[in-house]
Amino acid sequence: MTLSEIVKAYDVRGLVDGQLTEEVVRALGAAFADEVGTDAPIAIGHDMRPSSPALAAAAAEGAMARGADVVSLGLCSTDGSYFASGSLDAPAMMFTASHNPAAYNGIKFSRAGARGVSLETGLAAIRDGAQRYLEHGIPAADRRGSRSERDILADYAAHLRSLVDLSRIRPLKVVVDAANGMGGLTVPAVLGEAAGLGALPIEVVPMYFELDGTFPNHEANPLDPKNLVDLQAAVVEHGADLGLAFDGDADRCFVIDERGGAVSPSAVAAIVAEREIARVRAEGEEDVVVIHNLITSRVVPEVIAAAGATPVRTRVGHSLIKDRMAETGAVFGGEHSAHYYFRDFWGADNGMLAAMHVLATLGAHDEPMSELAARYSPYAASGEINSTVDDMPAAYTRIVEAFAGRGDLDELDGLTITAPDGAWWFSVRPSNTEPLLRLNAEAETEAEMVAIRDEVLALIRA
């Protein structure tokens, strides 16, 4: 097979057996060892999918054949693998397909220190090296690497507790939907006492904490509103202060308010940005930078600027934002997709850490989550709308012609057009992983947003 079918912009993703076989993964593990070298061991973790343990073992075989030592992490979340990469200063491979259905699996790569790997920063070389190994075999190195095991869960939980102090907040009741994913392992360790840490003033009501990569209750994709329905109902039923929904590998977290309403990831990004800016400014840092991607709400850069920091707008994409975090020294970065990046977490994303910041903010005040979220949600947003388009350049041309003279055009990542007075904006950009055009629109009023959204959608789908 041609590996370009499964090697995406910043990870590997494919169907188990048909595309992502043990043979393929062994070759990828060997090529990754060539790319990162053998000075440090390679940490390899995996999620709860039925295929993950065997694929992780195959990758370890490939890496050891090329002379790399391997530290097997076993079951962990993706941000757990970043913790291992950062704390051990070691490259890492994480086997997960995140929110994709059970038939899929994938790999997320990190260089030492949890630095990202994209096509531009090494993933293309890994792909090409693995392709050669598939065709000609994996040559043995002079020295075969060794394999050891390490459980990082307790250290991971303790590290997060050291970054956000929740010990003195008011008592909160929190319903957590782990979607049978890795949140079922990490939430009891971080917010509970499963890792041997002290109790917090948080009552966790668990939903679907059993690790099951067949996802028997619903898909582990909280971006899809239908997967939030159970949590929304449970929050209201239990009279909880808020709800948290994690995706399959638990690196993304979505928030539900006490009324069962979804809190936008942009509002969460604004809340966390404000906290992180205040913290480092109190420590004497003057030139504070916060990253946000180009389709977060306009409120995010507004909050960043009002808090005395510099907002830096970036393209969409996991490894791209990690690179910008490193380049700018940003204290925090937020994406519309509920990926939240922290300088104090090696610039990597951590949904649990973002959730802890929200809990800290809510727990320090008497106002309910709905009121807190409303303060950071002043605009009407469409959410992301996907369209399958055969001729993307033609769609772009239709949009540019229709909006000529009506707004300012920006091609940082796809196409963004903003009204001259800032009353509305929309972004149309191709997916990094699927043959789709993605539309996001925002305006000062619901009516303006709907009008812009519908006009652009008609142009895309013409």
C-alpha positions, 0 to 999 in steps of 0.5 A: 500500500501507499502510506500517503493514504494514511499519513495525514498533515500531523498524524497517522489515521487509517482502518485497522487491518486494511490500512493500519496493519502490524506490518505497516506500524512496525515499519513506521516505528522503525522509521520514527526511530531513524528520524528521532535517533537513539539517544533517548528511549522512545515512549509508546502509549496506547488507548483502549481500542481493541487493536491498540495493544498489538499495534503499539507492540509492533511499533516497539518491535520496529523501533528496537530493530533500529536500535532504539530503547522503548519505554512502554506506557501501556494505557494512557491518554494522549496528553499522558503521552505528552507528559511522558515525552516532556517529563522524560525528555523522550520522543513518543508515539501514541496509538489512538484514533481519537474520536474516530469509530472503532474500525480506525486507529492511528498514531500521534508522534512527538519529538523529545519534550512533547514537540509536534511532528507534522509533514513539514517537520519530519512526518514526511520523512517518517512516511517515506522511510517506512515505505522503503522498509515495507518494500525492502524490509527493516535492516537490523541495527548494530545493537538491538534496543531494549524494552521496559515498562512505566506507569505514568498515571500518578505522576501525570495526575500530580503534575496537573494538580501542581499547575491548578490548585482546586483544593480551596474552591467551593464544592462542585458537582460535576458530571463527566462523560468519558464516552468509554474512552481514556477519560475513564482512566484519567478523571478518577486519577486527577479529580478523584483519589485513584492515583493516591492524591488527596480528595478535592471538593468535587463530586464526580458523577461518572458516565461511561467510565468503562474503557471500551474501544467499541464505544457501546454508548455513543461515539467519543466525538463531543464535537457532534451535538448528538454525542452530548445529549446523554451528558446534558440530560444527566447534568440537569437530572443530578442538579450538577454545576457543570458537565465535562465531555472527553473524546476518545483519547481524552485530550479534548474536553467540552463543557456543559453548563448547569442548564444543559447548554453547551459552552463554546470552546472559544468561551473556554479558551477565553476563560483559560487565557485570562487566568494564564495571563493574570498568573504570569503577569503577577509573576512579573512577565510583561510581554505575554503572548497567547495563541488562537487559531483563525476560527476561534470567536472574535471574543478570544483575541479581545479578551487576550488584549484586554488582559494585557497580552498579545494575541497571535492568530494562527492557522488551524492544526495541532502540530502547527500550533505547537510549533507557534507556541514554541516560536513565540513563547506563548503561555497558552493557545486555544483552538475552536476544536477544544484543543488547549495548549499550555506552556507549562505542559511543554506547549502541548494540548491538555483538555483535562488541564483546561477543564481544571482552569474552568473548575477553578474559575467557577469554584472561585465565584458564586455565579452559575456556569451559564452566566460565566459562559455568557460573559465570554460568548457575546457573538452569534456563531454558526459552528463548523459546517462541513460540505463535500466539494468536488471542485474547491478552487471553483467554490473559492472563486464563487465566494471571492466574486460574491464578496468583492468589495464587501469585506477584507480578504485573508488567505492565512488558512483557506479563505477568511473574509471580514466585514470592514466594520468587523460586524461579521466574518467567515472562514472557508478552509479545506480539512487537513484530513478529509475531502471537505470544505469547512465553514465557520461564520460569526456575527454580532447578531443571530440574524446577521450570522444566519444571513452570512452563513446561508449565503456562503453555504449556497456558494460552496454547494452551488 
